[in-house]
């Protein structure tokens, strides 16, 4: 989305809210089809260390995420060309080849009483949420509004706005942004993220993508009411 990615992908977070915004941004990049250079970074020890630092600041935990991180670390020892190639091949196989084994759109995963027509309206509803904030899809991008990348970008945007409100000691605005994010999580992103993460776990053996999926699930879970 235009003007969404204003945070540096390798920037140092200074609080839980700041780290959460960075994690959403990191995950949006992880679930975009990567160039060779991006795939090299997404499969590197540097990426893992940055993701773990953010996860610790947010307070993510769980055996599944830890095990996925260990497998990622072991696989990161492979040469960069092999890692990059394998990640791009797996993205194509799971997300883009027909029939798609793991659709990346919320219309596929969000349940609205089991009604096909209601689920298909997911895209319209999310697009309206973006317009309410004056946001629009980036020029030339093909992802629809309910694509996991767009939804993660939205989560990053509202969380970064919350962080800036806290910095400005504007508690009322910060709470408004929290309500926006929490509602979006419960009604849209959670079902999409959990459906995608679990489908990847069933369909893939790629250790890097499995970590991305585990990180996605843990990050979104941390935002839901207990």
SEKOL-907571 format. One record per residue (C-alpha): residue in one letter; z, x negated, y. Coordinates in steps of 0.2 Angstrom, whole numbers, plus 2048, in hexadecimal, padded with zeros to 3 digits. Example, Ala and Ser with C-alpha at 12.3 -4.5 7.8 and 13.67 -1.06 7.14 Angstrom:
<atoms>
A  827  7C2  7EA
S  824  7BC  7FB
</atoms>
This chain:
<atoms>
X  800  800  800
X  7FC  7FA  811
X  80A  7F0  81A
X  815  7F2  80A
X  816  7E0  805
X  81F  7D9  814
X  82D  7D0  809
X  829  7BE  803
X  827  7BF  7F0
X  832  7AF  7EE
X  83D  7B2  7FD
X  850  7B0  7FB
X  85A  7C1  7FB
X  86A  7C2  805
X  872  7D2  7FD
X  870  7DE  7EF
X  865  7EA  7F9
X  85A  7DC  7FF
X  859  7D5  7ED
X  854  7E7  7E7
X  846  7E8  7F3
X  840  7D7  7ED
X  841  7DC  7DB
X  836  7EC  7DE
X  829  7E1  7E7
X  82A  7D4  7D9
X  827  7E2  7CC
X  819  7E9  7D6
X  810  7D9  7D5
X  814  7D7  7C2
X  80C  7E8  7BE
X  7FC  7E4  7C9
X  7ED  7DC  7C0
X  7F0  7CA  7C3
X  7E4  7BC  7C8
X  7E5  7AC  7BE
X  7F0  7A5  7CC
X  7FC  7B4  7CC
X  7FC  7B4  7B9
X  802  7A2  7B9
X  810  7A6  7C4
X  815  7B6  7BB
X  817  7AC  7AB
X  820  79D  7B3
X  832  797  7B2
X  832  799  7C5
X  82E  7AB  7C4
X  83C  7AD  7B7
X  849  7A4  7C1
X  845  7AE  7D1
X  845  7BF  7C7
X  856  7BA  7BF
X  85E  7B5  7D0
X  859  7C6  7D7
X  85F  7CF  7C8
X  870  7C7  7C9
X  871  7CB  7DB
X  86D  7DD  7D7
X  879  7DD  7C9
X  86D  7E0  7BB
X  873  7DD  7A9
X  870  7E2  797
X  86C  7DA  787
X  85A  7E0  787
X  856  7D7  798
X  85F  7C7  793
X  855  7C6  782
X  845  7C9  78B
X  849  7BB  798
X  84C  7AF  78A
X  83C  7B3  781
X  833  7B1  792
X  83B  7A0  795
X  835  79A  784
X  824  7A0  787
X  823  799  798
X  823  787  790
X  811  78A  78B
X  803  783  796
X  7FF  78E  7A5
X  7ED  791  7A1
X  7F2  799  790
X  800  7A3  798
X  7F5  7AA  7A5
X  7E7  7AE  79A
X  7F2  7B7  78E
X  7FB  7C2  79B
X  7EA  7C7  7A3
X  7E3  7CC  791
X  7F3  7D6  78E
X  7F2  7DF  79F
X  7E0  7E4  79A
X  7E4  7E9  789
X  7F3  7F4  78D
X  7EF  7FB  79E
X  7DC  7FB  7A1
X  7D2  7FB  791
X  7CE  80D  78B
X  7D7  816  783
X  7E5  810  78E
X  7F4  80B  783
X  800  80B  792
X  7FB  815  7A1
X  802  80F  7B1
X  803  820  7BA
X  811  82C  7BC
X  806  83B  7B8
X  807  835  7A6
X  81A  832  7A5
X  823  83E  7B1
X  828  84E  7A9
X  827  85E  7B2
X  82D  86B  7A6
X  81F  865  79A
X  811  86D  7A5
X  801  863  7A6
X  7FD  86B  7B7
X  80E  867  7BD
X  80D  855  7B7
X  7FC  853  7BF
X  803  858  7D0
X  80E  848  7CF
X  800  83E  7D8
X  7FF  84B  7E6
X  812  84B  7E8
X  814  838  7E9
X  805  836  7F5
X  80E  843  801
X  81E  839  800
X  814  829  806
X  80C  833  814
X  81D  839  81A
X  821  827  81E
X  810  823  825
X  80B  818  816
X  7FA  818  80E
X  7F1  80F  7FF
X  7EA  7FE  803
X  7D8  7FE  807
X  7CD  7F9  7F8
X  7DC  7FD  7EC
X  7D8  809  7DE
X  7E9  80D  7D8
X  7EE  81F  7DB
X  7FE  824  7E4
X  808  827  7D3
X  803  816  7CC
X  812  80B  7C8
X  80D  7FE  7D5
X  80C  80A  7E3
X  81C  812  7DE
X  825  801  7DD
X  81E  7FD  7EE
X  825  80D  7F5
X  836  808  7ED
X  835  7F7  7F5
X  831  7FE  806
X  83F  80A  807
X  84C  7FE  800
X  846  7F1  80D
X  848  7FE  81A
X  85A  801  814
X  85E  7EF  815
X  857  7EE  827
X  862  7FD  82C
X  872  7F5  824
X  86E  7E5  82E
X  86C  7EF  83E
X  87D  7F8  83A
X  874  808  839
X  87D  810  82B
X  876  822  82E
X  864  81B  82C
X  869  810  81D
X  870  820  814
X  860  829  818
X  855  81B  810
X  861  81B  801
X  85F  82E  7FE
X  84C  82C  7FF
X  84C  81E  7F2
X  859  827  7E6
X  84F  837  7E7
X  83F  82E  7E4
X  846  825  7D5
X  84D  834  7CD
X  83E  83F  7CF
X  830  833  7CD
X  832  820  7CA
X  83F  821  7BC
X  834  82B  7B0
X  825  820  7B4
X  82E  810  7B2
X  837  814  7A3
X  828  81B  79A
X  81E  80C  79E
X  82B  7FF  799
X  82E  807  789
X  81C  809  785
X  81A  7F6  788
X  828  7F2  77D
X  81F  7FC  76F
X  80E  7F6  772
X  810  7E4  777
X  816  7D3  771
X  813  7C9  781
X  823  7C2  786
X  81F  7C1  798
X  81A  7D3  799
X  828  7D8  78F
X  834  7D0  79C
X  82B  7D9  7AA
X  82D  7E9  7A1
X  840  7E6  79D
X  843  7E1  7B0
X  83A  7F1  7B5
X  845  7FC  7AB
X  855  7F3  7B0
X  851  7F3  7C2
X  84D  806  7C3
X  85C  80A  7B8
X  867  801  7C4
X  862  80D  7D2
X  866  81D  7C8
X  876  827  7C9
X  882  822  7BB
</atoms>
